[in-house]
Amino acid sequence: MTPRNTFRALLNAPGLTLMPGAYDALSARIIEEQGFEAMGAGGYAAAGSLLGEPDTGQSNMRDFADHYARICGAVEIPVYVDGDTGFGGVNNVRQMVKAFEKAGAAALFFTDQAFPSRCGYLPGKQVIPIEQMLAKIKAALDARSDSTMMICARTDVFALEGEDAAIHRCRLFMEAGADMAKPQGVDTPAAIARVLRDVPGPFIATLSQAAGGPKARPADLEHLGVPAATLPSLTLFAAARAVHESLAILKKERALDNLDTRLLPLDDYYKLVRLKEQQEKERLWDESAAQIASTIEQIKPPSHDDRKTGENEK
């Protein structure tokens, strides 16, 4: 089963699928190693890890496509990625979908924020007219070549106009053909229950540090029947704290004695980056090359001197 089919199956399966967010290929490997069945990859973590900056719309589509390609290429499980606003109008949306599909995304979402966007939990957002977003959805659906890649349309109107407006937009998104619709900021159990009731299609909840802490627990979501939840910034915040604390100890103590227990053992790191598998492939490639070279050596054509000797014998 492909990652895209796996992702669809997870959304139709009973229980809650937790999807930590990867901020790079190594964090993606850790997520997969820990047994998670799917993951997210979003703009908030990308801006932090690639630029050391907040998520305020300063990255471009090609940056994200390259970033997601590295993450998707590092793992076998599905990756659900952030398509920002589609990075412009309908033709930009088409290019985004094609690029993210090529990168290996199992599914993607994009939002109705005005460009440039910002993290959905930051103030200062604006949304585009509903007709423009519906046209973007149509463009996205037309651009994908693999219909198993899910396209989710997100609205950020909740922070501006409230829950009713968010539900209304999501229903129109589904009418336009989106596979999923996401009302950003609708995070409490009561509000999520309404979305599940009033908006067709699967719902993916968000448990984000950027929201000031999750407003619902995984147990609450599972009780409601939510099929999946992303934790887009958990690994980013965990890594930032671990690095910060380790460097603080080094700076203070100017010694490594109290750092060993904080560091991943060397063997575990090499297992994570699959050194043994890479070395085995290199060995097989070298052996195959040597075998081919040996065969060619045995059947090589006669040299000029050999041909001259043969002519003299005649």
Backbone torsions as a table, in degrees:
resi	resn	phi	psi	omega
1	MET	NA	133.4	-179.9
2	THR	-72.0	159.8	175.7
3	PRO	-56.1	-34.4	-179.6
4	ARG	-68.9	-42.3	176.0
5	ASN	-67.9	-36.3	177.4
6	THR	-61.9	-42.4	-179.7
7	PHE	-61.7	-45.0	178.3
8	ARG	-62.1	-40.6	-179.7
9	ALA	-64.8	-38.7	179.1
10	LEU	-62.3	-37.9	-179.5
11	LEU	-71.8	-18.7	177.9
12	ASN	-99.7	-5.7	-177.8
13	ALA	-84.6	156.1	175.3
14	PRO	-69.5	155.4	178.7
15	GLY	89.5	173.6	-176.7
16	LEU	-104.5	123.7	174.5
17	THR	-91.9	117.6	177.1
18	LEU	-87.8	131.3	-174.2
19	MET	-124.9	87.6	175.4
20	PRO	-61.6	152.9	179.1
21	GLY	-91.1	134.9	175.6
22	ALA	-93.9	137.1	176.2
23	TYR	-103.7	-8.9	173.7
24	ASP	-164.4	-178.0	-176.6
25	ALA	-66.4	-36.0	-179.1
26	LEU	-67.7	-43.6	177.4
27	SER	-64.2	-33.0	176.2
28	ALA	-63.2	-42.3	177.7
29	ARG	-60.8	-41.3	-179.8
30	ILE	-64.1	-42.7	178.5
31	ILE	-58.8	-47.1	179.6
32	GLU	-65.3	-42.0	-179.4
33	GLU	-60.9	-33.2	-179.0
34	GLN	-79.7	0.2	171.9
35	GLY	94.5	8.9	177.1
36	PHE	-71.1	146.6	-173.2
37	GLU	-89.8	-15.1	179.1
38	ALA	-160.0	167.0	179.9
39	MET	-148.0	164.9	172.5
40	GLY	-108.6	167.6	172.6
41	ALA	-151.1	115.6	-170.8
42	GLY	-127.6	174.2	-177.2
43	GLY	-69.8	-33.3	-179.7
44	TYR	-61.1	-49.9	180.0
45	ALA	-70.9	-34.5	179.5
46	ALA	-65.6	-44.8	179.8
47	ALA	-63.5	-39.2	179.5
48	GLY	-68.2	-44.0	-174.9
49	SER	-80.8	-35.8	-177.3
50	LEU	-85.0	-35.1	-173.4
51	LEU	-116.5	-16.9	-173.3
52	GLY	66.3	33.5	-176.3
53	GLU	-132.1	163.7	176.3
54	PRO	-72.3	166.1	-178.3
55	ASP	-86.4	90.6	-179.5
56	THR	-128.8	29.5	170.9
57	GLY	81.9	22.4	-174.7
58	GLN	-91.6	-3.3	177.7
59	SER	-95.0	157.0	-179.9
60	ASN	-109.4	172.1	-174.1
61	MET	-61.4	-40.4	-178.5
62	ARG	-66.8	-36.6	174.7
63	ASP	-57.3	-47.5	-178.2
64	PHE	-67.1	-40.3	-179.5
65	ALA	-60.8	-44.2	177.5
66	ASP	-64.2	-42.5	-179.7
67	HIS	-61.9	-46.9	-179.0
68	TYR	-68.9	-33.6	178.3
69	ALA	-62.2	-40.1	178.2
70	ARG	-66.0	-40.9	179.7
71	ILE	-67.2	-49.6	-179.5
72	CYS	-63.0	-35.2	-179.3
73	GLY	-71.1	-16.3	-176.8
74	ALA	-89.3	-12.4	-172.6
75	VAL	-136.2	167.5	177.2
76	GLU	-103.5	-19.7	-175.8
77	ILE	-81.5	161.4	-177.4
78	PRO	-65.6	145.3	177.1
79	VAL	-122.6	124.4	-179.6
80	TYR	-102.7	115.9	-167.5
81	VAL	-113.8	161.9	-175.7
82	ASP	-96.8	119.3	179.5
83	GLY	-99.6	15.9	175.5
84	ASP	55.8	-129.6	177.5
85	THR	-96.1	4.8	-166.8
86	GLY	87.8	-3.6	173.3
87	PHE	69.3	28.7	175.9
88	GLY	144.0	-143.4	-178.6
89	GLY	-85.9	-163.7	-174.2
90	VAL	-60.8	-36.8	-179.6
91	ASN	-72.5	-32.3	173.2
92	ASN	-66.3	-39.6	177.4
93	VAL	-60.1	-42.9	178.3
94	ARG	-58.1	-46.4	-179.5
95	GLN	-64.9	-38.5	178.8
96	MET	-62.1	-48.2	-178.4
97	VAL	-61.3	-45.2	179.9
98	LYS	-61.7	-42.4	-177.7
99	ALA	-69.4	-41.8	-178.3
100	PHE	-73.4	-32.5	174.7
101	GLU	-64.2	-44.8	177.9
102	LYS	-63.5	-33.7	179.3
103	ALA	-67.4	-18.9	177.2
104	GLY	107.7	9.6	-179.6
105	ALA	-60.5	137.9	175.4
106	ALA	-79.8	-30.3	-179.6
107	ALA	-159.8	159.8	177.7
108	LEU	-144.2	158.5	170.7
109	PHE	-130.4	154.4	169.6
110	PHE	-142.3	159.7	-167.9
111	THR	-113.1	164.0	177.8
112	ASP	-92.5	16.1	174.6
113	GLN	-65.2	151.8	171.2
114	ALA	-72.2	145.4	-179.8
115	PHE	-83.0	137.2	-0.4
116	PRO	-80.9	146.6	-177.9
117	SER	-85.2	177.8	172.5
118	ARG	-147.5	167.4	177.7
119	CYS	-47.1	136.5	-177.2
120	GLY	-61.4	-15.2	-179.5
121	TYR	-100.8	2.4	177.3
122	LEU	-94.9	149.9	176.5
123	PRO	-74.0	168.3	175.3
124	GLY	94.5	12.1	-178.9
125	LYS	-81.3	153.0	170.0
126	GLN	-135.1	152.4	178.3
127	VAL	-116.5	154.2	179.3
128	ILE	-83.7	162.8	175.8
129	PRO	-57.8	147.0	-174.7
130	ILE	-58.7	-36.5	-178.9
131	GLU	-62.0	-37.1	178.8
132	GLN	-66.1	-40.3	179.4
133	MET	-68.0	-39.0	178.2
134	LEU	-63.2	-37.6	176.6
135	ALA	-65.8	-38.4	177.5
136	LYS	-62.9	-39.7	178.2
137	ILE	-62.0	-44.9	177.9
138	LYS	-60.4	-41.0	179.0
139	ALA	-64.8	-40.2	-179.9
140	ALA	-64.3	-44.1	-179.7
141	LEU	-64.9	-37.8	179.6
142	ASP	-68.9	-29.6	-174.2
143	ALA	-79.8	-28.7	-175.6
144	ARG	-72.5	140.4	177.9
145	SER	-97.9	-18.5	178.4
146	ASP	-113.3	107.7	-175.6
147	SER	-69.1	-10.1	178.0
148	THR	-80.7	-13.8	173.9
149	MET	-75.0	117.8	-175.5
150	MET	-78.3	142.0	177.5
151	ILE	-118.7	121.2	179.7
152	CYS	-109.6	132.7	175.9
153	ALA	-103.4	125.6	-177.4
154	ARG	-110.1	141.5	172.2
155	THR	-114.4	139.3	176.0
156	ASP	-106.9	19.5	-175.9
157	VAL	-73.8	-18.1	-178.3
158	PHE	-54.3	-44.3	-177.5
159	ALA	-67.5	-19.4	-176.7
160	LEU	-101.0	-40.9	-172.0
161	GLU	-126.2	-6.9	174.9
162	GLY	101.4	-179.5	-172.0
163	GLU	-65.7	-42.1	-178.2
164	ASP	-60.7	-43.8	179.2
165	ALA	-63.9	-37.9	179.6
166	ALA	-66.1	-43.2	178.4
167	ILE	-63.2	-42.2	-179.4
168	HIS	-61.0	-45.7	179.4
169	ARG	-63.7	-42.4	-179.0
170	CYS	-61.7	-39.1	178.5
171	ARG	-64.5	-39.3	177.6
172	LEU	-68.0	-35.8	177.3
173	PHE	-60.3	-42.8	180.0
174	MET	-67.9	-36.0	176.2
175	GLU	-62.2	-32.4	-179.8
176	ALA	-76.2	-10.3	175.9
177	GLY	112.7	1.9	178.1
178	ALA	-59.8	147.8	177.7
179	ASP	-76.3	-28.5	178.2
180	MET	-145.8	157.3	172.9
181	ALA	-132.8	137.1	-173.7
182	LYS	-127.1	116.0	172.6
183	PRO	-87.9	100.8	-177.5
184	GLN	-62.8	135.7	178.8
185	GLY	92.2	-10.8	176.0
186	VAL	-85.3	88.5	-166.5
187	ASP	-119.3	-11.1	-178.4
188	THR	-82.6	153.4	-179.8
189	PRO	-54.5	-42.2	-178.7
190	ALA	-64.3	-43.2	-179.7
191	ALA	-68.7	-38.3	178.5
192	ILE	-64.3	-39.5	178.1
193	ALA	-58.8	-38.7	178.2
194	ARG	-66.8	-41.5	178.0
195	VAL	-60.2	-45.5	180.0
196	LEU	-60.6	-33.1	-179.2
197	ARG	-79.5	-39.5	-168.1
198	ASP	-102.4	-14.9	-178.6
199	VAL	-115.5	120.8	178.5
200	PRO	-68.9	161.7	178.7
201	GLY	90.5	169.1	-179.3
202	PRO	-70.7	156.2	179.1
203	PHE	-124.9	129.4	176.4
204	ILE	-110.0	117.0	-179.7
205	ALA	-79.0	164.5	178.4
206	THR	-124.8	127.1	175.4
207	LEU	-118.9	96.8	-169.1
208	SER	-123.0	138.5	171.8
209	GLN	-64.3	-27.0	-179.4
210	ALA	-66.7	-18.5	178.0
211	ALA	-84.0	3.7	-175.8
212	GLY	85.1	15.6	-177.9
213	GLY	114.5	145.2	-179.0
214	PRO	-60.0	141.7	177.9
215	LYS	-96.8	-0.5	176.0
216	ALA	-145.3	152.5	178.0
217	ARG	-94.7	155.5	174.5
218	PRO	-53.2	-38.1	179.3
219	ALA	-62.7	-37.9	177.6
220	ASP	-62.7	-44.3	-178.3
221	LEU	-64.4	-42.7	179.7
222	GLU	-64.2	-39.4	178.0
223	HIS	-61.5	-36.4	179.8
224	LEU	-74.4	-18.0	-176.8
225	GLY	92.9	18.2	176.4
226	VAL	-68.2	129.3	-175.6
227	PRO	-77.5	-26.3	-175.5
228	ALA	-157.1	156.0	176.3
229	ALA	-143.0	133.6	174.4
230	THR	-91.7	147.7	172.5
231	LEU	-123.5	75.7	-164.2
232	PRO	-66.1	-26.0	-174.5
233	SER	-116.5	4.3	-174.8
234	LEU	-61.8	-49.2	-177.6
235	THR	-68.3	-35.2	178.7
236	LEU	-62.3	-47.1	-179.4
237	PHE	-68.9	-36.7	178.1
238	ALA	-64.7	-44.0	-179.7
239	ALA	-67.2	-43.2	-179.0
240	ALA	-60.7	-40.8	179.3
241	ARG	-67.9	-43.2	-178.6
242	ALA	-61.8	-44.9	178.9
243	VAL	-65.5	-43.9	-179.4
244	HIS	-58.4	-47.3	-177.0
245	GLU	-69.0	-39.1	179.9
246	SER	-65.5	-42.7	-180.0
247	LEU	-69.6	-31.9	177.3
248	ALA	-64.7	-39.2	177.6
249	ILE	-65.9	-44.4	179.4
250	LEU	-61.0	-44.0	-179.2
251	LYS	-63.5	-41.2	-176.5
252	LYS	-74.3	-45.7	-171.4
253	GLU	-95.9	-18.6	-177.6
254	ARG	50.1	42.0	-179.7
255	ALA	-154.6	160.1	-177.9
256	LEU	-102.3	-2.2	-171.6
257	ASP	-55.6	-39.9	-174.4
258	ASN	-97.0	14.7	-179.4
259	LEU	-105.0	-20.2	-174.2
260	ASP	-54.0	-44.0	-176.4
261	THR	-72.2	-14.1	179.3
262	ARG	-91.7	-10.4	-174.3
263	LEU	-103.6	147.7	175.4
264	LEU	-69.2	129.7	177.8
265	PRO	-58.6	149.4	-176.1
266	LEU	-56.9	-44.5	-179.5
267	ASP	-62.1	-38.4	178.8
268	ASP	-67.2	-36.8	178.1
269	TYR	-65.4	-45.4	179.9
270	TYR	-64.7	-33.0	174.8
271	LYS	-65.6	-40.7	-178.8
272	LEU	-64.2	-42.5	-178.7
273	VAL	-89.4	2.4	172.4
274	ARG	62.9	45.7	178.5
275	LEU	-61.2	-45.4	-176.6
276	LYS	-59.8	-43.1	179.8
277	GLU	-64.2	-40.3	179.5
278	GLN	-65.8	-42.6	178.7
279	GLN	-63.7	-37.1	178.9
280	GLU	-66.2	-39.8	177.1
281	LYS	-64.4	-42.2	178.2
282	GLU	-60.2	-41.2	179.4
283	ARG	-62.5	-45.0	-178.8
284	LEU	-65.5	-39.9	178.7
285	TRP	-64.9	-41.9	179.7
286	ASP	-64.6	-42.0	179.1
287	GLU	-64.2	-42.3	179.1
288	SER	-64.1	-41.3	178.7
289	ALA	-64.1	-41.1	179.6
290	ALA	-64.7	-38.6	179.7
291	GLN	-65.9	-42.3	178.6
292	ILE	-63.8	-43.9	179.9
293	ALA	-62.0	-39.5	179.4
294	SER	-65.4	-41.0	179.7
295	THR	-64.7	-44.2	179.1
296	ILE	-61.8	-38.3	-179.6
297	GLU	-61.8	-36.5	-177.4
298	GLN	-73.1	-27.8	-175.3
299	ILE	-112.3	16.7	-175.9
300	LYS	-64.3	147.5	-178.4
301	PRO	-67.1	157.2	179.4
302	PRO	-63.5	148.4	179.9
303	SER	-76.3	173.1	178.7
304	HIS	-61.0	-40.3	179.9
305	ASP	-65.6	-38.1	179.0
306	ASP	-64.0	-42.0	-180.0
307	ARG	-66.0	-37.8	179.9
308	LYS	-65.3	-39.6	178.2
309	THR	-63.1	-42.2	-179.5
310	GLY	-63.7	-38.8	179.6
311	GLU	-66.3	-38.4	-179.9
312	ASN	-65.9	-34.1	179.9
313	GLU	-67.3	-27.4	177.4
314	LYS	-70.0	NA	NA
